[in-house]
Protein backbone atom coordinates (compact mmCIF):
# COMPACT_ATOMS: atom_id res chain seq x y z
CA UNK A 1 0.00 0.00 0.00
CA UNK A 2 1.51 3.38 -0.95
CA UNK A 3 2.13 5.96 1.75
CA UNK A 4 -0.64 8.50 2.20
CA UNK A 5 -0.07 12.24 2.13
CA UNK A 6 -0.83 12.20 5.86
CA UNK A 7 1.86 9.57 6.41
CA UNK A 8 4.37 11.53 4.33
CA UNK A 9 3.61 14.71 6.29
CA UNK A 10 3.98 12.86 9.59
CA UNK A 11 7.31 11.34 8.56
CA UNK A 12 8.61 14.73 7.39
CA UNK A 13 7.51 16.29 10.67
CA UNK A 14 9.28 13.56 12.59
CA UNK A 15 12.49 14.08 10.63
CA UNK A 16 12.23 17.89 10.88
CA UNK A 17 11.84 17.55 14.67
CA UNK A 18 14.91 15.28 14.70
CA UNK A 19 12.93 12.40 16.19
CA UNK A 20 13.51 8.72 15.61
CA UNK A 21 10.53 6.51 14.90
CA UNK A 22 10.89 5.07 18.41
CA UNK A 23 11.06 8.51 20.06
CA UNK A 24 8.01 9.88 18.26
CA UNK A 25 6.07 6.69 18.94
CA UNK A 26 6.91 7.04 22.63
CA UNK A 27 5.76 10.68 22.54
CA UNK A 28 2.45 9.55 21.00
CA UNK A 29 1.99 6.59 23.34
CA UNK A 30 2.01 3.98 20.57
CA UNK A 31 4.36 1.25 19.39
CA UNK A 32 7.02 2.18 16.82
CA UNK A 33 5.60 -0.46 14.47
CA UNK A 34 2.18 1.21 14.68
CA UNK A 35 3.66 4.64 13.91
CA UNK A 36 5.56 3.14 10.99
CA UNK A 37 2.32 1.61 9.70
CA UNK A 38 0.54 5.00 9.96
CA UNK A 39 3.38 6.67 8.04
CA UNK A 40 3.25 4.01 5.33
CA UNK A 41 -0.54 4.13 5.05
CA UNK A 42 -1.02 0.58 6.30
CA UNK A 43 -2.91 1.49 9.50
CA UNK A 44 -5.81 3.74 10.34
CA UNK A 45 -5.07 7.06 12.01
CA UNK A 46 -6.16 6.71 15.66
CA UNK A 47 -8.86 8.95 17.11
CA UNK A 48 -7.34 12.22 18.38
CA UNK A 49 -3.94 11.35 16.90
CA UNK A 50 -3.78 14.51 14.80
CA UNK A 51 -4.63 16.62 17.83
CA UNK A 52 -1.99 14.87 19.94
CA UNK A 53 0.66 15.39 17.26
CA UNK A 54 -0.34 19.05 16.93
CA UNK A 55 -0.06 19.62 20.67
CA UNK A 56 3.08 17.57 21.29
CA UNK A 57 5.00 19.24 18.49
CA UNK A 58 3.50 22.73 18.96
CA UNK A 59 2.21 23.04 15.41
CA UNK A 60 0.98 26.48 14.39
CA UNK A 61 -2.62 26.89 13.21
CA UNK A 62 -1.71 26.58 9.52
CA UNK A 63 0.19 23.34 10.13
CA UNK A 64 -2.64 21.96 12.30
CA UNK A 65 -5.16 22.76 9.58
CA UNK A 66 -2.98 21.13 6.94
CA UNK A 67 -2.60 17.97 9.00
CA UNK A 68 -6.36 17.85 9.69
CA UNK A 69 -7.09 18.24 5.98
CA UNK A 70 -4.68 15.46 5.12
CA UNK A 71 -6.35 13.23 7.69
CA UNK A 72 -9.75 13.92 6.13
CA UNK A 73 -8.39 13.03 2.69
CA UNK A 74 -6.87 9.75 3.88
CA UNK A 75 -8.83 6.79 2.53
CA UNK A 76 -10.40 4.67 5.24
CA UNK A 77 -12.05 1.30 5.41
CA UNK A 78 -13.34 2.09 8.88
CA UNK A 79 -14.44 5.13 10.82
CA UNK A 80 -14.02 5.58 14.56
CA UNK A 81 -16.43 7.67 16.58
CA UNK A 82 -15.58 8.99 20.03
CA UNK A 83 -19.02 9.37 21.61
CA UNK A 84 -17.60 10.56 24.93
CA UNK A 85 -15.54 13.37 23.46
CA UNK A 86 -18.30 14.52 21.13
CA UNK A 87 -20.75 14.76 24.01
CA UNK A 88 -23.30 12.67 22.14
CA UNK A 89 -26.59 11.90 23.79
CA UNK A 90 -27.70 8.29 24.05
CA UNK A 91 -30.22 8.97 21.27
CA UNK A 92 -27.50 10.38 18.98
CA UNK A 93 -25.21 7.45 19.74
CA UNK A 94 -27.97 4.96 18.95
CA UNK A 95 -28.75 6.75 15.69
CA UNK A 96 -25.10 6.63 14.63
CA UNK A 97 -24.93 2.91 15.39
CA UNK A 98 -28.19 2.24 13.54
CA UNK A 99 -26.92 4.18 10.53
CA UNK A 100 -23.67 2.17 10.58
CA UNK A 101 -25.67 -1.05 10.56
CA UNK A 102 -28.03 -0.03 7.76
CA UNK A 103 -26.20 2.39 5.42
CA UNK A 104 -25.12 -0.28 2.93
CA UNK A 105 -28.74 -1.12 2.13
CA UNK A 106 -29.92 2.44 1.49
CA UNK A 107 -31.29 3.35 -1.91
CA UNK A 108 -30.01 6.37 -3.84
CA UNK A 109 -33.24 8.20 -2.96
CA UNK A 110 -32.83 7.51 0.76
CA UNK A 111 -29.20 8.63 0.64
CA UNK A 112 -30.23 11.88 -1.01
CA UNK A 113 -32.89 12.51 1.65
CA UNK A 114 -30.43 11.89 4.47
CA UNK A 115 -27.82 14.10 2.80
CA UNK A 116 -30.35 16.91 2.47
CA UNK A 117 -31.20 16.72 6.17
CA UNK A 118 -27.54 16.65 7.21
CA UNK A 119 -26.59 19.55 4.97
CA UNK A 120 -29.43 21.81 6.20
CA UNK A 121 -28.20 25.03 7.69
MIVEXMI-449221 format. One record per residue: residue number from 1; residue in three letters; x, y, z of N, C-alpha, C, O in turn. Coordinates in pm, 1 decimal. Example, Ala and Ser with C-alpha at 12.3 -4.5 7.8 and 13.67 -1.06 7.14 Angstrom:
2
[node 1 'Ala' [1319.0 -569.0 780.0] [1230.0 -450.0 780.0] [1320.0 -330.0 780.0] [1423.6 -331.9 846.5]];
[node 2 'Ser' [1285.0 -225.0 708.0] [1367.0 -106.0 714.0] [1290.0 3.0 787.0] [1340.9 113.8 803.9]];
This chain:
121
[node 1 'Unk' [85.5 -117.7 0.0] [0.0 0.0 0.0] [90.0 124.0 0.0] [180.7 133.7 82.7]];
[node 2 'Unk' [66.5 218.3 -90.9] [150.9 338.2 -95.3] [123.3 429.8 23.5] [12.3 434.9 76.4]];
[node 3 'Unk' [227.2 501.5 63.6] [213.4 595.5 175.1] [110.7 702.7 139.7] [101.7 746.6 25.0]];
[node 4 'Unk' [34.4 743.6 239.2] [-64.1 850.0 219.8] [5.0 984.9 235.4] [117.4 992.5 284.9]];
[node 5 'Unk' [-62.0 1089.9 193.2] [-6.9 1224.5 213.2] [5.0 1254.7 362.0] [97.8 1323.2 405.0]];
[node 6 'Unk' [-89.1 1203.5 440.1] [-83.1 1219.7 585.6] [43.8 1153.3 639.3] [117.8 1212.6 717.7]];
[node 7 'Unk' [67.4 1030.5 596.2] [186.0 957.4 641.0] [315.0 1027.1 601.3] [409.9 1033.0 679.5]];
[node 8 'Unk' [318.3 1080.1 479.3] [436.8 1152.9 433.2] [459.8 1278.1 516.8] [573.2 1309.5 553.0]];
[node 9 'Unk' [351.7 1349.2 547.1] [361.3 1470.6 629.5] [413.0 1434.9 769.0] [500.2 1502.6 823.5]];
[node 10 'Unk' [358.5 1329.2 824.8] [397.7 1285.9 958.9] [545.8 1247.3 962.2] [617.8 1283.5 1055.3]];
[node 11 'Unk' [589.9 1174.9 862.0] [730.6 1134.5 855.7] [820.9 1255.8 840.8] [925.2 1263.7 905.7]];
[node 12 'Unk' [782.0 1350.0 756.4] [861.1 1472.7 738.7] [866.7 1550.9 869.3] [972.3 1601.9 906.8]];
[node 13 'Unk' [754.5 1560.5 938.3] [750.9 1629.4 1066.6] [845.9 1562.0 1165.0] [921.4 1628.8 1235.7]];
[node 14 'Unk' [841.5 1431.3 1168.8] [928.4 1355.5 1259.5] [1075.3 1383.9 1230.0] [1154.7 1406.4 1321.4]];
[node 15 'Unk' [1110.2 1382.5 1103.4] [1248.6 1408.3 1063.3] [1286.7 1553.5 1093.1] [1395.4 1580.6 1144.1]];
[node 16 'Unk' [1196.4 1646.5 1060.7] [1222.8 1788.8 1087.9] [1242.9 1815.5 1236.8] [1320.2 1903.5 1274.7]];
[node 17 'Unk' [1172.5 1738.8 1321.5] [1184.5 1755.5 1466.6] [1299.2 1672.0 1523.0] [1318.9 1665.5 1644.3]];
[node 18 'Unk' [1374.8 1608.0 1432.9] [1491.3 1527.7 1470.2] [1453.5 1415.2 1566.6] [1523.1 1389.0 1664.7]];
[node 19 'Unk' [1341.9 1349.8 1536.2] [1292.8 1239.9 1619.1] [1310.0 1107.8 1545.4] [1287.1 1099.3 1424.7]];
[node 20 'Unk' [1349.9 1006.5 1618.0] [1350.8 871.9 1560.9] [1207.3 819.9 1563.0] [1120.2 875.7 1629.7]];
[node 21 'Unk' [1185.2 714.1 1490.0] [1053.3 651.1 1490.1] [1016.7 609.7 1633.1] [903.8 630.0 1677.7]];
[node 22 'Unk' [1113.9 551.6 1704.0] [1088.6 506.6 1841.4] [1056.8 623.6 1933.7] [968.0 613.0 2018.2]];
[node 23 'Unk' [1128.2 735.1 1918.6] [1106.1 851.0 2006.2] [969.4 913.8 1981.0] [898.6 948.0 2075.7]];
[node 24 'Unk' [931.9 929.1 1854.6] [800.9 988.3 1825.5] [689.7 894.4 1871.7] [589.0 939.2 1926.5]];
[node 25 'Unk' [707.6 765.6 1849.7] [607.0 669.1 1893.6] [589.2 678.1 2045.1] [476.7 673.7 2095.1]];
[node 26 'Unk' [698.5 690.4 2116.8] [690.5 703.6 2262.8] [614.8 830.6 2299.7] [530.1 829.2 2389.0]];
[node 27 'Unk' [645.7 941.6 2230.2] [575.6 1067.8 2254.1] [424.8 1052.6 2233.6] [345.5 1113.0 2305.8]];
[node 28 'Unk' [386.0 971.9 2135.1] [245.0 955.0 2099.9] [177.7 843.1 2178.3] [56.0 826.1 2170.7]];
[node 29 'Unk' [256.5 766.6 2253.7] [199.0 658.7 2333.8] [158.7 537.3 2252.4] [65.6 465.5 2288.9]];
[node 30 'Unk' [229.3 514.2 2141.4] [200.6 398.3 2057.0] [330.4 323.9 2027.9] [439.3 375.0 2054.0]];
[node 31 'Unk' [318.4 205.1 1974.7] [435.6 124.7 1938.9] [501.2 181.4 1812.8] [432.2 233.3 1725.1]];
[node 32 'Unk' [634.4 171.8 1803.3] [702.4 217.5 1681.9] [648.3 151.7 1555.2] [638.4 215.7 1450.5]];
[node 33 'Unk' [613.7 24.7 1565.3] [560.1 -45.5 1446.9] [426.4 14.8 1403.2] [396.3 20.6 1284.0]];
[node 34 'Unk' [347.0 59.4 1500.2] [218.5 121.4 1467.6] [240.2 256.7 1400.2] [173.1 289.1 1302.2]];
[node 35 'Unk' [334.0 335.7 1453.0] [365.6 464.5 1390.9] [418.1 443.0 1249.3] [379.9 515.2 1157.2]];
[node 36 'Unk' [504.3 345.5 1232.1] [556.1 314.4 1099.1] [442.4 278.0 1003.6] [442.3 319.2 887.6]];
[node 37 'Unk' [346.3 200.8 1053.0] [232.4 160.8 969.7] [143.2 280.4 935.5] [85.5 284.7 826.8]];
[node 38 'Unk' [131.0 377.4 1026.7] [54.1 499.6 995.9] [127.5 578.6 887.3] [66.4 624.6 790.8]];
[node 39 'Unk' [258.2 593.5 904.0] [337.6 666.8 804.5] [330.5 602.2 666.8] [329.0 672.1 565.5]];
[node 40 'Unk' [326.2 470.7 662.5] [325.5 401.0 533.5] [184.5 380.7 477.5] [167.8 326.4 368.3]];
[node 41 'Unk' [83.0 424.9 553.4] [-54.4 412.8 505.3] [-115.7 276.7 526.6] [-220.8 247.0 469.9]];
[node 42 'Unk' [-52.4 192.7 607.3] [-101.9 57.9 630.4] [-197.1 47.1 749.2] [-264.3 -54.8 765.2]];
[node 43 'Unk' [-203.6 151.0 832.8] [-290.8 149.0 949.5] [-374.4 275.7 953.7] [-336.3 380.1 900.8]];
[node 44 'Unk' [-488.7 263.2 1018.0] [-581.2 374.4 1033.8] [-524.5 474.4 1134.6] [-459.8 436.2 1232.1]];
[node 45 'Unk' [-549.5 600.8 1109.9] [-506.7 706.2 1201.0] [-595.1 698.3 1325.7] [-717.4 706.8 1314.9]];
[node 46 'Unk' [-534.5 682.2 1444.4] [-616.5 671.0 1565.9] [-695.7 798.9 1595.0] [-657.7 908.5 1553.8]];
[node 47 'Unk' [-806.2 781.5 1666.8] [-886.4 895.3 1710.6] [-797.3 988.6 1791.5] [-719.2 943.0 1874.9]];
[node 48 'Unk' [-808.3 1117.6 1767.6] [-734.1 1222.0 1838.5] [-584.5 1224.6 1808.3] [-511.8 1304.3 1867.5]];
[node 49 'Unk' [-537.2 1139.9 1718.3] [-393.7 1134.9 1690.1] [-343.7 1267.4 1633.6] [-238.8 1317.4 1674.4]];
[node 50 'Unk' [-418.4 1323.6 1540.4] [-378.4 1450.7 1479.7] [-369.3 1560.2 1585.6] [-276.8 1641.3 1584.3]];
[node 51 'Unk' [-465.4 1561.7 1676.6] [-463.5 1661.8 1783.3] [-343.8 1640.7 1875.2] [-279.7 1737.3 1916.7]];
[node 52 'Unk' [-313.6 1515.8 1907.2] [-199.1 1486.7 1993.7] [-68.3 1528.8 1927.6] [18.5 1587.3 1992.5]];
[node 53 'Unk' [-54.3 1499.1 1799.3] [66.4 1539.2 1725.8] [78.1 1691.1 1726.0] [185.3 1746.4 1750.4]];
[node 54 'Unk' [-33.7 1757.3 1698.4] [-34.4 1904.5 1692.5] [8.6 1965.7 1825.4] [86.1 2061.2 1828.0]];
[node 55 'Unk' [-41.3 1911.1 1934.5] [-5.8 1962.4 2067.5] [137.3 1928.6 2104.3] [212.6 2015.8 2147.8]];
[node 56 'Unk' [175.4 1803.6 2087.5] [308.1 1756.5 2129.3] [419.3 1829.7 2056.2] [524.4 1857.9 2113.8]];
[node 57 'Unk' [396.1 1860.4 1929.7] [499.9 1924.3 1848.8] [470.7 2071.5 1821.4] [529.6 2131.7 1731.5]];
[node 58 'Unk' [380.0 2128.4 1898.9] [349.7 2272.7 1896.2] [331.1 2326.1 1754.5] [392.5 2425.7 1716.3]];
[node 59 'Unk' [246.5 2259.5 1677.5] [221.1 2304.4 1540.6] [141.9 2435.0 1542.5] [52.7 2453.5 1625.3]];
[node 60 'Unk' [175.5 2524.6 1450.7] [97.7 2648.2 1439.3] [-36.6 2616.2 1373.4] [-57.6 2505.0 1325.0]];
[node 61 'Unk' [-126.2 2713.1 1371.9] [-262.0 2689.3 1320.6] [-262.3 2640.8 1175.8] [-339.9 2552.3 1139.9]];
[node 62 'Unk' [-176.0 2698.6 1093.2] [-170.6 2657.8 951.8] [-128.1 2511.5 939.6] [-185.4 2436.3 860.8]];
[node 63 'Unk' [-28.4 2471.6 1016.8] [19.4 2333.6 1013.2] [-86.8 2237.9 1067.9] [-106.6 2129.1 1013.7]];
[node 64 'Unk' [-154.9 2278.6 1175.2] [-263.6 2196.1 1230.4] [-372.4 2175.6 1126.1] [-420.1 2064.0 1105.7]];
[node 65 'Unk' [-411.0 2284.6 1060.3] [-515.9 2275.9 958.4] [-473.7 2185.0 843.8] [-553.5 2105.9 793.5]];
[node 66 'Unk' [-347.9 2196.9 803.0] [-298.5 2113.0 694.0] [-302.2 1965.3 733.0] [-343.5 1880.6 653.7]];
[node 67 'Unk' [-259.2 1935.1 854.6] [-259.9 1796.7 900.1] [-402.5 1742.8 911.8] [-428.5 1627.6 877.3]];
[node 68 'Unk' [-494.5 1825.9 960.1] [-635.8 1784.6 969.2] [-692.5 1756.7 830.4] [-763.2 1658.0 809.9]];
[node 69 'Unk' [-661.1 1844.1 735.8] [-708.8 1824.5 597.6] [-654.6 1695.2 538.9] [-727.3 1620.6 473.2]];
[node 70 'Unk' [-527.4 1669.1 562.9] [-467.7 1545.7 511.6] [-532.1 1423.2 575.5] [-550.9 1320.9 509.7]];
[node 71 'Unk' [-565.9 1433.8 703.7] [-634.7 1322.6 769.3] [-770.3 1298.5 703.5] [-807.6 1183.9 678.2]];
[node 72 'Unk' [-844.0 1405.8 675.7] [-975.1 1392.0 612.6] [-966.0 1330.4 473.4] [-1058.1 1261.5 429.7]];
[node 73 'Unk' [-856.7 1354.9 404.5] [-838.8 1303.3 268.5] [-783.9 1160.7 266.0] [-776.7 1098.7 159.9]];
[node 74 'Unk' [-745.4 1109.0 381.9] [-687.5 975.3 388.4] [-797.2 870.7 372.1] [-893.9 869.3 448.3]];
[node 75 'Unk' [-782.2 783.2 273.0] [-883.2 679.2 253.1] [-894.6 590.3 376.8] [-795.1 559.2 442.3]];
[node 76 'Unk' [-1016.3 550.7 406.7] [-1040.4 466.7 523.8] [-1136.4 354.3 489.4] [-1229.6 370.3 410.6]];
[node 77 'Unk' [-1110.6 241.9 550.4] [-1204.6 130.4 541.2] [-1295.0 128.4 662.4] [-1396.8 59.2 664.5]];
[node 78 'Unk' [-1256.9 205.4 763.7] [-1333.9 209.1 888.1] [-1332.0 351.9 942.2] [-1240.4 429.6 915.1]];
[node 79 'Unk' [-1433.7 383.4 1018.0] [-1444.0 513.4 1082.3] [-1460.7 490.6 1230.9] [-1537.2 403.8 1272.9]];
[node 80 'Unk' [-1389.4 568.1 1310.3] [-1402.1 557.7 1455.5] [-1476.6 679.9 1505.8] [-1450.2 792.0 1462.5]];
[node 81 'Unk' [-1569.4 657.8 1597.0] [-1643.3 767.0 1657.8] [-1614.0 768.5 1807.0] [-1619.4 664.5 1872.7]];
[node 82 'Unk' [-1583.2 884.9 1860.2] [-1558.4 898.7 2002.9] [-1681.1 965.4 2062.9] [-1689.7 1088.1 2067.3]];
[node 83 'Unk' [-1776.0 884.6 2109.1] [-1901.6 936.8 2161.2] [-1881.6 1019.5 2287.4] [-1952.9 1117.4 2309.4]];
[node 84 'Unk' [-1785.9 981.2 2370.0] [-1759.5 1055.9 2493.1] [-1712.7 1197.3 2462.1] [-1766.9 1295.0 2513.8]];
[node 85 'Unk' [-1611.8 1206.5 2377.2] [-1553.8 1337.5 2346.3] [-1653.5 1427.7 2273.6] [-1654.3 1548.9 2295.0]];
[node 86 'Unk' [-1736.1 1370.5 2189.3] [-1830.1 1451.7 2112.7] [-1947.3 1498.9 2197.1] [-2021.5 1588.6 2157.1]];
[node 87 'Unk' [-1963.6 1437.8 2314.8] [-2074.9 1475.7 2401.3] [-2208.7 1428.7 2348.7] [-2311.9 1490.1 2376.0]];
[node 88 'Unk' [-2207.3 1320.1 2273.4] [-2330.4 1267.4 2214.3] [-2427.9 1220.3 2321.3] [-2389.7 1165.3 2424.6]];
[node 89 'Unk' [-2554.5 1244.0 2292.3] [-2658.7 1189.7 2378.6] [-2674.6 1041.3 2346.1] [-2622.8 993.7 2245.1]];
[node 90 'Unk' [-2744.3 970.5 2429.7] [-2769.8 828.5 2405.3] [-2849.1 811.6 2275.3] [-2825.4 717.5 2199.6]];
[node 91 'Unk' [-2942.2 902.2 2250.1] [-3022.1 896.9 2127.5] [-2933.9 918.3 2003.9] [-2950.3 848.6 1903.8]];
[node 92 'Unk' [-2841.0 1013.4 2010.1] [-2749.9 1038.1 1897.6] [-2657.6 918.7 1874.6] [-2632.6 879.1 1760.7]];
[node 93 'Unk' [-2607.9 862.7 1983.1] [-2520.9 745.4 1974.4] [-2595.4 629.7 1908.7] [-2541.9 563.9 1819.4]];
[node 94 'Unk' [-2717.8 605.1 1952.3] [-2797.1 496.0 1895.1] [-2826.9 518.7 1747.3] [-2827.9 424.1 1668.5]];
[node 95 'Unk' [-2851.1 644.0 1710.0] [-2875.2 675.4 1569.4] [-2750.6 647.5 1485.2] [-2760.3 590.9 1376.3]];
[node 96 'Unk' [-2635.0 686.8 1535.3] [-2510.2 662.7 1462.6] [-2486.0 513.1 1444.0] [-2444.2 469.3 1336.8]];
[node 97 'Unk' [-2511.9 436.5 1546.9] [-2493.2 291.4 1539.0] [-2593.2 229.6 1441.0] [-2556.9 143.2 1361.2]];
[node 98 'Unk' [-2717.5 273.6 1447.0] [-2818.7 224.4 1354.3] [-2780.5 257.1 1209.8] [-2792.5 172.7 1121.0]];
[node 99 'Unk' [-2734.8 379.4 1187.5] [-2691.6 417.7 1052.9] [-2577.5 327.7 1006.1] [-2577.3 282.2 891.7]];
[node 100 'Unk' [-2480.6 302.1 1093.6] [-2366.9 217.1 1057.7] [-2412.8 76.1 1019.4] [-2354.2 12.4 931.8]];
[node 101 'Unk' [-2516.7 28.8 1085.2] [-2567.0 -105.3 1056.4] [-2646.7 -111.4 926.5] [-2652.2 -216.2 862.2]];
[node 102 'Unk' [-2708.0 -0.9 887.8] [-2803.2 -2.6 776.4] [-2758.2 69.8 648.9] [-2820.5 51.5 544.2]];
[node 103 'Unk' [-2652.6 150.9 654.4] [-2620.0 238.8 541.5] [-2597.5 164.9 409.8] [-2630.1 217.2 303.2]];
[node 104 'Unk' [-2542.6 44.7 416.3] [-2512.1 -28.2 292.5] [-2637.8 -66.0 214.6] [-2630.8 -88.3 93.7]];
[node 105 'Unk' [-2751.3 -73.6 281.1] [-2874.1 -112.1 213.5] [-2960.8 4.9 169.5] [-3071.7 -16.1 120.5]];
[node 106 'Unk' [-2913.0 126.8 185.8] [-2992.2 244.1 149.2] [-2999.3 262.4 -1.5] [-2902.0 237.8 -72.7]];
[node 107 'Unk' [-3113.1 305.2 -48.4] [-3129.2 335.4 -190.6] [-3070.4 474.1 -218.8] [-3042.6 550.4 -126.3]];
[node 108 'Unk' [-3052.2 505.3 -345.1] [-3001.2 636.9 -384.1] [-3095.0 747.5 -335.0] [-3050.2 854.0 -292.5]];
[node 109 'Unk' [-3224.9 720.8 -341.3] [-3323.8 819.6 -295.7] [-3311.4 843.2 -144.8] [-3314.7 957.6 -99.4]];
[node 110 'Unk' [-3297.4 737.5 -68.8] [-3282.7 750.6 76.3] [-3153.6 825.8 111.8] [-3152.2 910.0 201.7]];
[node 111 'Unk' [-3048.0 794.7 41.2] [-2920.1 863.0 63.9] [-2935.5 1012.2 39.4] [-2886.7 1094.3 117.1]];
[node 112 'Unk' [-3003.0 1046.1 -67.8] [-3023.0 1187.6 -100.6] [-3104.4 1258.6 7.4] [-3073.7 1372.2 43.5]];
[node 113 'Unk' [-3207.5 1192.5 58.8] [-3289.2 1251.4 165.4] [-3205.9 1274.3 292.1] [-3214.4 1379.8 354.9]];
[node 114 'Unk' [-3127.0 1175.8 328.0] [-3042.5 1188.7 447.0] [-2940.5 1299.5 426.9] [-2917.4 1379.9 517.3]];
[node 115 'Unk' [-2879.6 1304.4 310.1] [-2782.2 1410.2 280.5] [-2845.4 1547.5 292.5] [-2785.0 1639.3 348.0]];
[node 116 'Unk' [-2966.3 1562.2 241.0] [-3035.3 1691.1 246.7] [-3059.2 1733.6 391.8] [-3042.0 1850.5 426.1]];
[node 117 'Unk' [-3098.1 1640.2 475.2] [-3119.7 1672.4 617.5] [-2988.4 1712.6 682.4] [-2983.0 1811.7 755.2]];
[node 118 'Unk' [-2882.5 1636.8 656.9] [-2754.2 1664.6 721.3] [-2688.8 1792.6 672.8] [-2610.4 1853.6 745.5]];
[node 119 'Unk' [-2720.1 1833.9 551.0] [-2659.4 1954.8 497.0] [-2743.5 2079.8 519.9] [-2705.5 2189.1 477.8]];
[node 120 'Unk' [-2859.4 2064.0 587.6] [-2942.8 2181.5 620.2] [-2863.4 2276.3 707.6] [-2781.7 2235.9 790.4]];
[node 121 'Unk' [-2890.2 2402.8 686.2] [-2820.4 2503.1 769.0] [-2913.3 2569.7 862.9] [-2871.7 2656.5 939.7]];
